[in-house]
Amino acid sequence: MCLLVVLSRVHADFPLVVAANRDELLERPAVPMTVLRERDPRILGGKDELAGGTWLAVNEHGVVAGLTNRPMPEGRDTTKRSRGDLPLFLAEHTSAAAAGTGARDTLVPSDYNPCWLLVGDRTDLFAVDMTGAGAPLITELPPGVHILENRSITAPTPKTAHVRRLLDDIASVPGGALVDRLRAVMSDHQVPEGWLEAVGTDDKGREVPPEVGAPCVHTEKFGTRWSGIVTVPRGSGEAPTVRYADGPACAVAYADASTLW
């Protein structure tokens, strides 16, 4: 996944809102939505059929965990565990705080290819940095709008700045219009000014297609394969509403996966 937008404790109707675009090779096989764990807790999410795991996991208690990969010019190391296991590991906890503690005490970043994650619930949000040599770096994030792409959350880019501008008044958007507004943001094709100069090459200096700088990505072989919006209601006994598109949100309508609960 290449773009995660999290509204944590800023919207009147939903203490947690997550919007996500998964950018991937178009031919890579995946199931767009399924039950990833039957119970204790029940977890929904898409499933990567090549490496296993998921890019975004949502549990019945309102814990949502998603990841973005650090670009690797040499390709992923297939001898390491799938990064797709990590959102599922975090979503197996009944709270974001417990997930953060579990990550700190259990996970070893060198077991995986490098990535970053966000995990949140109604009361907390944490960033999990899995790119270092030691233990994961767990950072508690304050209430607000948080945007993660394929860079550390502490390293803003023209893309994240552009998305932030598109979300300028998102906290005041009425609940009924929130999904439509977020879909418009996740469907945006504008490549922000300065993106090519700032992050337009990979770690080996090779030019990256400019389309990758937009929130919604379209190239010949790579692009936004999946989009989703998760809204977590205030009531602790209410399950999240999970919406997803098996393709880019600009072309595919969101389906409601809530019947899977």
C-alpha positions in Angstrom: 0.0 0.0 0.0 1.3 3.4 -0.8 -1.1 5.9 0.9 -2.7 5.8 4.3 -4.8 8.6 5.6 -5.9 8.5 9.3 -8.3 10.8 11.0 -7.7 10.2 14.7 -10.1 11.8 17.2 -10.9 14.8 15.1 -14.3 13.9 13.5 -17.5 14.4 15.6 -19.1 11.2 14.3 -16.2 8.9 14.0 -13.2 8.8 16.4 -11.2 6.9 13.8 -11.4 7.1 10.1 -8.9 5.4 7.8 -8.7 5.8 4.0 -6.2 3.8 2.0 -4.9 3.2 -1.5 -2.9 0.1 -2.3 -0.5 0.7 -5.1 1.0 -2.5 -6.6 1.8 -4.4 -9.8 -1.5 -4.8 -11.7 -0.9 -8.5 -12.3 -0.2 -9.4 -8.7 -3.0 -11.7 -7.5 -5.1 -10.7 -4.5 -8.5 -11.2 -2.9 -10.0 -7.7 -2.3 -11.8 -8.5 0.9 -12.3 -11.6 3.1 -12.3 -12.8 6.7 -8.7 -13.1 7.7 -9.4 -14.4 11.2 -12.7 -16.0 12.3 -12.8 -15.0 16.0 -11.0 -13.6 19.1 -11.1 -11.2 17.4 -12.7 -11.4 14.0 -10.6 -9.6 11.4 -11.4 -8.4 7.9 -9.1 -7.3 5.1 -7.8 -8.0 1.6 -5.4 -10.9 1.1 -2.2 -10.9 -1.0 -2.1 -14.2 -2.8 1.6 -14.0 -3.7 3.4 -13.3 -0.4 0.4 -13.8 2.0 -0.9 -11.5 4.6 -2.7 -8.2 4.0 -2.1 -4.5 3.5 -5.0 -3.3 5.8 -6.6 -5.3 8.7 -9.7 -4.3 10.6 -11.0 -6.1 13.7 -14.4 -6.2 15.3 -13.3 -4.0 18.2 -12.3 -1.1 16.0 -8.6 -1.7 15.7 -7.3 -0.8 12.3 -3.7 -1.5 11.1 -2.2 -0.7 7.7 1.3 -0.6 6.2 3.4 1.1 3.5 6.6 -0.5 2.2 10.0 1.2 2.0 11.0 1.2 -1.7 13.6 -1.5 -2.4 15.3 -1.2 -5.8 16.7 -4.7 -5.6 13.2 -6.1 -4.9 12.0 -7.7 -1.7 14.1 -10.3 0.0 12.0 -13.5 -0.4 13.9 -15.2 2.4 12.2 -12.9 5.0 8.8 -13.1 6.4 6.0 -11.4 4.6 5.3 -7.8 5.6 1.7 -8.6 5.1 1.8 -10.6 8.4 2.3 -7.3 10.3 -1.1 -5.6 10.0 -2.7 -9.0 10.9 -0.5 -9.3 14.0 -1.4 -5.8 15.2 -5.2 -6.3 14.5 -5.1 -9.5 16.7 -5.0 -7.2 19.7 -8.1 -5.7 21.2 -6.7 -2.2 21.4 -4.2 -0.1 19.6 -2.2 0.4 22.8 -1.9 -3.4 23.3 -0.9 -3.7 19.6 1.9 -1.2 20.1 3.1 -3.0 23.2 3.0 -6.3 21.4 4.9 -4.9 18.5 7.6 -3.5 20.8 8.0 -6.7 22.8 7.6 -9.3 20.0 8.5 -8.1 16.5 12.1 -8.1 15.1 12.4 -5.7 12.1 15.2 -7.6 10.5 12.9 -10.6 10.1 10.9 -8.6 7.5 11.6 -6.3 4.6 11.4 -2.7 5.7 8.1 -1.0 6.2 6.1 1.5 8.3 2.7 0.9 9.9 -0.1 2.8 11.6 -2.4 1.2 14.1 -5.3 2.9 15.8 -8.6 2.6 17.6 -11.1 5.0 19.1 -8.7 6.4 21.7 -5.1 6.0 20.4 -3.0 6.0 17.3 0.6 4.6 17.0 3.2 4.6 14.3 5.3 1.5 14.0 8.7 1.9 12.3 10.1 -1.5 11.0 13.1 -0.1 9.1 15.7 -0.1 11.8 18.2 -2.7 13.0 17.0 -3.0 16.6 13.5 -3.2 18.1 10.6 -1.5 16.3 10.2 2.2 16.9 6.8 2.8 18.4 5.5 6.4 18.4 2.2 7.5 20.0 0.6 10.1 17.7 -1.7 13.0 18.9 -5.2 13.6 17.7 -5.2 14.9 14.1 -4.9 14.0 10.5 -2.0 11.7 9.8 -0.7 10.8 6.3 1.7 8.0 5.5 3.1 7.1 2.1 6.3 5.1 1.2 8.4 7.2 3.5 8.6 7.6 7.3 5.8 9.6 8.8 8.4 12.0 10.2 9.5 12.8 6.6 6.8 14.8 4.8 6.8 14.8 1.0 5.1 16.9 -1.7 2.6 14.0 -2.0 1.6 14.0 1.7 1.5 17.8 1.7 -0.8 17.8 -1.3 -3.1 15.2 0.4 -3.1 17.3 3.5 -4.3 20.3 1.5 -7.1 18.3 0.0 -8.1 17.3 3.5 -8.0 20.8 4.9 -11.5 21.0 6.4 -12.2 17.3 6.6 -13.0 17.3 10.3 -16.1 19.5 9.6 -17.5 17.4 6.8 -20.8 15.9 7.9 -20.7 12.2 8.5 -23.0 11.5 5.6 -20.7 13.3 3.1 -17.4 12.0 4.6 -17.0 8.9 2.4 -17.7 10.9 -0.8 -15.1 13.5 0.2 -12.5 10.9 1.1 -13.2 9.0 -2.2 -12.5 12.2 -4.1 -9.2 12.6 -2.3 -8.2 9.0 -2.9 -9.2 9.4 -6.6 -7.1 12.5 -7.1 -4.6 12.3 -10.1 -2.7 15.6 -9.6 1.1 15.2 -9.3 2.1 17.9 -6.8 4.6 20.5 -7.7 8.1 19.6 -6.5 7.4 15.9 -6.3 9.8 14.9 -9.1 12.6 17.0 -7.6 12.0 15.7 -4.1 11.3 12.0 -4.6 11.2 11.4 -8.3 14.1 8.9 -8.3 14.5 5.6 -6.4 17.5 4.6 -4.2 19.6 4.0 -7.3 18.9 7.3 -8.9 16.5 5.8 -11.5 13.6 8.0 -12.5 10.2 7.1 -11.2 7.1 7.7 -13.4 5.6 11.0 -12.4 2.2 9.4 -12.1 3.4 7.7 -8.9 3.4 11.1 -7.2 -0.4 11.4 -7.3 -2.7 9.9 -4.6 -4.4 7.7 -7.3 -1.7 6.0 -9.4 -2.0 4.9 -13.0 0.9 3.5 -15.1 1.1 0.7 -17.6 2.0 -2.1 -15.2 1.7 -0.5 -11.8 -1.0 1.5 -10.0 -3.7 1.8 -7.5 -5.1 -1.8 -7.2 -7.4 -1.3 -4.3 -8.9 1.5 -2.2 -10.7 1.4 1.1 -12.4 3.6 3.7 -13.0 2.4 7.3 -15.2 4.4 9.7 -15.1 3.4 13.4 -18.3 4.6 15.3 -18.1 6.0 18.8 -20.0 3.1 20.4 -17.6 0.5 21.7 -20.1 -2.3 20.9 -20.5 -1.2 17.2 -18.3 -2.8 14.6 -16.5 -0.6 12.0 -18.0 0.0 8.6 -15.5 -1.3 6.0 -15.8 -0.1 2.4 -13.5 -1.2 -0.4 -13.0 -1.0 -4.1 -11.3 -3.8 -6.1 -9.5 -1.2 -8.2 -8.9 2.6 -8.1 -11.6 4.6 -6.4 -11.7 6.9 -9.5 -13.2 4.0 -11.5 -14.6 1.4 -9.1 -17.4 2.1 -6.6 -16.9 1.1 -3.0 -18.6 -2.1 -1.7 -19.6 -2.5 1.9 -18.0 -5.5 3.6 -19.9 -5.0 6.9 -22.0 -8.2 6.2 -18.8 -10.2 6.8 -19.0 -9.3 10.5 
